[in-house]
Amino acid sequence: MDEGDWVGLYRNIGGPSGCWSWDEVGTTWRGRYAGSQELRSSIEIVDSVLASGVADRLLALTAMDDLAVASAQAPGRGTITVISPANFPVVPGHMGLSFYSEDGRREFRQYLAEDAVEAFWDVVGEKFGITRVRAGG
């Protein structure tokens, strides 16, 4: 799959058909990438979605070790992609998030791997207006 193919795939998450359940993503990724330091932050993001109380508001699709996420309420509003360092070069110790907007623009941001979960939720809030439910509040 060349870059044009996967960019199109991620930009076109359009509804539940063809998407993975978050339980499927969690089970598959923990089994496949449990020993991978490179993808540890991706697994932490998936686990945070499972614990978020709002997993049903986010659609998931995976390909090439990347995770694409869209809003279930407004799937055409764009796609956030948690990018595998194996597929797109990032600074060592960092992870990448990209956003493909509905009009075809792409934003790419790098974050320290240890900040991946907070960075992911910041982007989800910014782009989709979705925030996770915090325990006790």
C-alpha positions in Angstrom: 0.0 0.0 0.0 1.6 3.3 -1.0 1.2 6.6 0.9 -1.7 7.8 -1.4 -3.6 4.6 -0.6 -3.4 4.8 3.1 -4.0 8.5 3.2 -7.2 8.0 1.3 -8.2 5.1 3.6 -7.7 7.2 6.7 -9.4 10.2 5.3 -12.5 8.2 4.4 -13.5 6.6 7.7 -17.2 7.1 7.1 -19.1 4.9 9.5 -19.1 1.8 11.6 -18.8 -0.6 8.6 -15.2 -1.5 8.0 -14.1 -0.1 11.4 -12.8 -2.1 14.2 -14.3 -2.2 17.7 -12.0 -0.8 20.3 -12.0 -4.2 22.1 -10.7 -5.7 18.9 -8.0 -3.1 18.5 -6.9 -3.5 22.2 -6.8 -7.3 22.0 -5.0 -7.4 18.6 -2.5 -4.7 19.4 -1.6 -5.9 22.9 -1.0 -9.4 21.4 0.9 -8.2 18.4 3.0 -5.4 19.9 3.3 -6.3 23.6 7.1 -6.3 23.4 7.5 -3.3 21.1 9.0 -0.1 22.7 8.2 1.8 19.5 4.4 1.1 19.7 4.0 1.2 23.5 2.5 4.7 23.4 0.0 3.5 20.7 -1.1 0.7 23.0 -1.4 3.2 25.9 -3.6 5.3 23.7 -5.9 2.4 22.8 -6.1 1.4 26.5 -7.0 5.0 27.4 -9.8 5.0 24.8 -11.1 1.7 26.3 -11.1 3.3 29.8 -12.4 6.6 28.6 -16.2 6.2 28.9 -16.5 7.6 25.3 -15.1 4.8 23.1 -18.5 4.5 21.5 -18.1 8.1 20.2 -14.9 7.2 18.3 -14.4 5.0 15.3 -11.2 3.0 14.8 -9.4 1.6 11.8 -5.9 0.1 11.7 -3.5 -0.5 8.9 0.3 -0.8 8.7 0.6 -0.5 12.5 -1.1 2.9 12.4 -4.4 3.7 14.1 -6.9 6.0 12.5 -9.7 7.6 14.6 -12.8 9.5 13.6 -15.8 10.9 15.4 -18.7 8.5 15.3 -21.1 11.5 15.4 -19.5 13.3 12.5 -17.2 10.8 10.6 -16.7 13.2 7.7 -15.1 15.9 9.9 -11.6 14.4 9.5 -9.4 11.7 10.8 -6.7 11.6 13.5 -4.0 9.1 12.9 -1.6 7.7 15.5 1.4 7.0 13.3 3.7 4.1 13.8 7.3 5.2 13.9 8.0 2.3 11.5 5.8 4.0 8.9 6.8 7.6 9.3 10.1 8.9 10.7 9.8 10.7 14.1 12.5 12.0 16.5 13.7 9.1 18.7 11.5 9.0 21.9 8.6 10.7 20.2 5.4 9.6 18.5 3.4 11.2 15.7 -0.2 12.3 15.4 -1.6 13.6 12.1 -5.0 15.0 11.3 -6.5 14.8 7.8 -9.2 17.4 7.5 -12.4 17.0 5.5 -11.0 19.4 2.9 -7.8 17.3 2.4 -5.4 19.3 4.5 -2.9 17.3 6.6 -1.4 18.4 9.9 1.4 16.4 11.5 2.6 16.9 15.1 5.3 15.0 17.2 5.1 14.5 20.9 7.3 12.9 23.5 6.2 9.3 23.7 5.5 9.7 27.5 3.0 12.5 26.6 1.2 10.4 24.0 -2.1 9.8 25.8 -2.6 13.4 26.9 -1.5 14.6 23.4 -4.0 12.2 21.8 -6.9 13.4 24.0 -5.9 17.1 23.4 -6.2 16.5 19.7 -9.4 14.5 20.0 -10.9 17.4 22.0 -9.6 20.0 19.6 -10.7 18.3 16.4 -13.9 16.4 17.5 -15.0 18.2 20.7 -14.9 14.8 22.6 -13.3 14.5 26.0 -12.9 11.4 28.1 -14.8 10.8 31.3 -12.5 11.0 34.2 -13.0 8.7 37.2 -14.7 10.5 40.1 -15.7 13.4 38.0 
